[in-house]
């Protein structure tokens, strides 16, 4: 029986520095989980370059408990990484900027959790057990995985699938080459070629490092996987330019919800709420700043806050809209981790007082917070200059929300006829597209009705295409 090895080196590198998955890491873990359901958990392994042992290692997917792979905290613990020290249980987040109160309430909560006093936690819409589970990373209640050598487990004819770009982790490429030399099929997924197709919106060093990685990827790759037709076109152009003869298969990503449920809809207090009678009631553990921001109608922009996402033009479009008379303009909320080349946006917001209060930023939101934001926004705005796929558009659709989306790169593949399009290079075009959805609720509702009638692409669909592609490739 063939075995499937999924490289998570890039995901592991990310988890050393971040408290949550971003889009690519979520793609990795969801595809591994769904593929294991198709080919059998016993045939799936996770592998990564272990800095401690200085070797390429693997461990069985079957050694993980349910949902541990898709839980960033659990996976971090399993890999033996230090906890993220700034994580706070939701009921404590109101004290994040008041360290003495934070210390006091955290100490009181820990004592009540140790005593199993659920009456104390019920006031905060949680339980003693939930508190302990939330802090399990610090408690090290889950054992660190003991991996085996990849070479000792993998056999000729097996598959090594590289779902995450590892051009930032150079030492792992020798392991990829070695695997291919030993008769293992190596499948490299390319999420985008932005560093070389749109170099102006990427730091110069990243352009060269990515180019070098992609050029050398021929030495270990049996076949390439592209996450969209747009990425496929860019990749084929690159391969032809350098006379590299490798097949490329398109594996379009999902239009699916985030895993888990919104934190604002769980807990012992919320369990008693009649959801039909009071659909908008919010649990007490929701971050107060998030609740304050979203107490007004808002448009949501999800993704790394950087130049590629066209955040400056979007904020400038909001500045123009806010000066117009006769419209009930919603707020604009950016939700994502700060990226590179974002200075123009932050300078604009600082100089204008966040566009006179019309714009807010929620940096590094949790999955639960993102779910809440998606469910309660008017629509998504994603006028990116370039995307390899565009997960936030698909996520918004999965929550029944339409979007204003760029008419370039892969985004029309994700949005189809369910969204409003704009020219990302034109502030006027972005503003006009947003204004159409703001001023014409009937048009917005018609798009939402169309979304409700559309079968969106699931991670199960993506996994099925992946298994088909790597087991029955053309030309083998």
N, C-alpha and C positions, 0 to 999 in steps of 0.2 A: 504493500500500500504506500502510495506517495505521501510524503510529509510536506507541510507548508510552513515555512519559516518567515515570520514577519519581522523586519528590522524596525526597532523602536529607538535607535540611537538618538535621532533628532528629538523625539518626544522626551526621552530621558534627559537630554541636555536642557530642554525647555523647562522641565519640572524642577531642575536644580535652582532655577531663578524665578519661577513664576508660581502663583498659587492656583491658577486655573488653566485649563486647556484653551488654546486659541483655535482658529478654524482648522488648520492643518492637523493639529494633534487630535482634534475631535474626529476628523476624517479617518485618521489612523486607527483609533481605538474602536470606532463604530464598525469599520470594515473588518477588523480582526474578529470582533465579536460575532458579526453576522456570518462571516465566512466559516467560523468554527461551527455554527449551527448547521451549515450546509455539508461540510466535509467531515464533521465529527470532531469534538474537542480533543480527542486523543491524537489526532493527526496534525494539530496546530501547535507551533512553538513560537515564542517571542525571543528575539536575539538583539544584542546590543554590545557595543564596545565597552568593556568593564575597565575603567581607569585604575581601579585598585589592583586587579589581577593582570592588567596590561595584556588582555587577550579578548578575542571575540567569543562571547558566551551565549548560551541559550537555556531557556527553561520552558517547561510544558505549560500550555494554556490551561490544561486541566488542573494545575496546582492552584489556580485562582478560585476564590469564592465568587458567587454570583454578584455581578455589578462591580467587582473590584477593579476591573480593567478600565471602566468608564468613569470611575471615581478618582479624580486627580490626587486627592489626599491619600487614598488607599494605595494607589500605584506608587506614589512617592515613598511611602513607608516600606512597601515590598522591595523596592529597589535600594533601600538603605540610605535614603537622602535625609538630610537634616530638615526639621519642620520649618515651615514658613512662620517666622516669629510674629508677623503683624496680623495673623489671622485672628478674628474675634467671632465668638458665637453670636448669632444675631441679636440676642437680648442685651448684649454688652456694647453694641456698636455706637449707641448714643453717647458713650463715655470715651470714645477713641481719642478725643482731643483734650480730655481731662484725666491726666494720668493718675492722680491720687484717687479720684472716684473710681476709675477703672480698676486699680489695684484692690480697693476695698470691696467692690461688688464682685470681682472675680474670685477673691478669697472667700467671701460669703457663699457664693454659688458653689465653689469647689467643696466647701464643708458640707453644704446641704446635699450635694451629689453623693458624697462619701456616705452620708447618713441615709441616702435613699429617700429624701424628703420631697415627694412629688408635690405636696401642697405649696411649697415655696416656688417651684418651677412652673406650676400651673398658672400663676399670676403673670408669667412671662410667655404663656402659650407654648410651653415646652415641657419636657420631663427630665428626671434625673438621668435616665438611661440615654436619652438623646444628647444631653450635655456630655456624658462620658464618651459617646460615640463620636461627637464632634471633635473632641480633643484626643482621639485615639492616636493621632500622629505623634503628639508630644508624649503620650503614655507608652508608645511602642508596644501596644497590645497585639499587633500583628507581626509575625516573624518576618525577618528579611529573607528574601528568596536566596537559595544557594544554587547558582547556575552551573551548568556543565559546560565544557568546551564545545563550541559549535562543531568543530571537526569530529568530535567523538559521537555526536548525535546525528548529524546530517549524512545522507547517503547519495550516491550517484543517482540522478533522475529526480531528486527532490526539487522543490521550488523555493527560492529565496525571493521574497517580494519586498521591494524598497518603496514604501508608500510616502515617506517623508524625505524632503530634500536634505541630504547630509553634507552639502558642500561646505558647511561651517565646521565639520568634524572630519578633518583630513585623514586621521589615522585609521578610520574604519574602511577606507577604500581598498587597502591591501587584503583585507578579509574577503571583500567582494570578489576581487580578482582570483584569489585562491579558491573560492567556492566554484567559480565558473571553470577554472582549470581542472577541477575534480569532477566535472560532469554535472554540476548542479545548475539548473535553469535559473538565471537571475533576471527578474522583471523590475525595471526601474520606472516608477511613475513620475511624470513631470507635471507639476501643478501650474506652472507658468514659466515664461522666458522673459519676464519683465526686466530683469537687470540688463539684458542685451537688446531687447526689442523696444524698450522705452527707457534708455539709460539716463535721461535728464531727471527722472523722478526717483533715482536710486543713487546712494553714495558711490563715488567712483571706485573705491576698493571693492565693494560688493559686485560691481559690474565685472571686474577682472577675475575675481575669485569664482564667481558663478560660471563665467565663460570657460575658465580652466577646468572646473569640475565637469561641466557638460561635455566639453571636448574629450576629456579623458574617460568619460563614462562608457565609451565604446569598448574599453578594455575589459569591462566586467558585465556588460549588459547583453542578454540574449534577445530581449525585445523591450520596447518602450511602451508605456501606458500613458495616455494623455487624458486629462480630466474633462476635456471639452473639445468640440470641433475646432474652436479658435486656437486652443493650445496645440492641437494636432497640426494645424496649418503652420504655426510658428516653428514647431519642432521639425516638421518635414523640410521646411526651408533651410533650417540650420544644418540638418543632416546632408541635404543635397549640396549645400555650400562647401562642406568639408568632405564630400564624397564618402560618407559613412552609410554603409548598407545594413540597416536594421529595420525590422518591421515595427509599425506603430499601430496600436489599437486604442480606440477611444472608449473610456469608461466614464460616462457622465456621472457626476456626483448627485447627491440627493436634494430634494426640496422637502426637508423633514424638520420636525420639532426637535428642540434640545432634549436630551435625556433627563428624566426626573420630573418633578413638579415644582411649581412656584412655592417658595417658602411662605408666602403670604396666605397660602391655602392649606396649610397643615397645622397640626397642633391640637391639643385637647380643647382649647377654647373655640377654635374654628369648627371643630366637629359638631358643635351644637347649633351652628348657624344654618338657617333655612336659605339655601343658595338661590332658590327661585325668588323668594321674597326680597332678599338683600344680596344681589349678585355682586355689588361693588364693595362690600365690607372688607376691611383689610385687617389682618392679624397684627397684634401689637409688636411682633418681632421684626416687622418690616423697618428697614433703615429709615429714620425720620427725615433725613435730607432727601432721600429718594422719594419718599411720600410727599414731601413739600414740593419738589420739582414737578411731580406728576399729578399734582392736585389741579393743574390747569391742562387744557387740551394741548397735545404736543405731537410733533413729528419726530421720528426717531432715525438717527444715523448710527449704525452699528459697524464696528471694525476698528482696526488699529488707527490711531489718530496720526496721520502722516500725509505727506503731499500726494501720494498716489491715490488716496481716497478723495482728493479734490476738496478737502475740508475748507480751505480758504474761500474758494469760489462759492461753495454752498453757504457759508456764513455771510459772505458779501451779498449773496442773493437775498438772504433773510433781512439784512440791513435795508435793502431797497424795498422789500415788501412791508417792512415795519413802518416805513415812511408814507405808505399809501393810505389814503382815507377811504372809509366805507367798507373795510373788510375786517372780519374777526380772525385775526391771525393767531394761530397756535404758536407755542414755543417751539424751539428747535433744540433737541437734546442729543448730544454726542455721547456714545457709550462705547468705550474701548480703552485699551492700554496705550499710553503715549508711544509713538514711534519716532522715526527720524524725519528730518526736514519738515518739521511742524511749526517752525518759528513764526511764519507769517500769520498763521491762525492765532497763536497765542498773543502775538503783538497786537493784532486787530482787536481781540477780545479785551486785552488790557487797556488799550487806548480808548475803547468805546464803552467800558463798563459792561462787558458781555453783550454788546449791541443793545445797550440800555435795558438789560435784563431779559432780552428776548432769547438768549442762548445760554444753555447750561451744559456742563461736562460731567459725566459720571465715569471716572477713571477706573479701569479694571473691574468691571462688575462681575459678580458671580453668575453662574448659570441660572440660579433661582431668580436673581435680580433681572437678568436678561429676559427670562420667561415673563416676568411681570411687566417689563417694559414693552415687549412685543404685544402682549395681550391688551394693553391699555392705550397704545398709540393710535393716532388717526391713520397714519400710513408711514412707510419707510422711505427714506431718501438715500439713494446710493448712486450719486453721479460720478463714480470713480473714473479716473483717466484710463485705467487698465485693470482687468481682472482675469485670472485664470479660470475661475468658475463664478464665484459670488454667492457663498453660502448664506449671508444675511438675507438676500432676496428670497431664496427658497425657504428659509426659516420664517420670514414674515408671511409668505404665502401659506405656510402650514398652520399659522395662527389666524388665517382668514383675512390678512391685511394686504392691500395692494402697495405699490411703491412707485416712486419716481426714480428711473433707472437710466443710466447711460445707454446710448444706442451703439456702443462700440464693444469690441473684444467679445468675450463670452456671455455678457449679460443678457442679450436677447435670447440666448439658449435657455437661460434660467427663467426669465420673466414671461416669454411667449407673448400671448395677447391678454395677459392678466395685469399688466402694469402700464404706466405712462412713461414715455421715453423723452429724453432730452439730449442735447449736444453738450457733452461735458466741458468743452472748451469755451462755451458761451454762458456768461452769467445771466444774460437775458433769457436764454432758453431754459436754464435751470429754474429761474424764478417763475417763468410762465407755466412750466409743467407743474410746479408745486401749487401755483395759484389756481390752476384748473381743478385740482383735487380739493383745495381748500374752499373755493367759492361755489363748487358744483357738487353738493353732497349726493345728489341723485346719480351723477356719473361715478362717483366713488363707490356708492352702494351697488351699482350695476357691475362694477369690476369685482366687488366682494362676492356678489351672487354668482358670477362666473367662476371665481376661485372655488366656491363651495361645491360647484358641479364638476370640478376638474379632478381627475385622479393624479395626484402629485407623485413624484418619484421618491421611493423609500430607500432606506439603507439596505433592505433586503434585496431590492432590485439591483442596486449597485453591486452588492456582494455576488449575486447570481451572475452578473455580467463579468465580474472579475474572475470567478472560478472558471467560467466558460473560456475566457480569453487566455488564461494561463495554462489550461489543460488541453485546449484544442486550438493552438495558434496557427495562423496561416503559414504555410511554408515549412513547417517542421516535419 
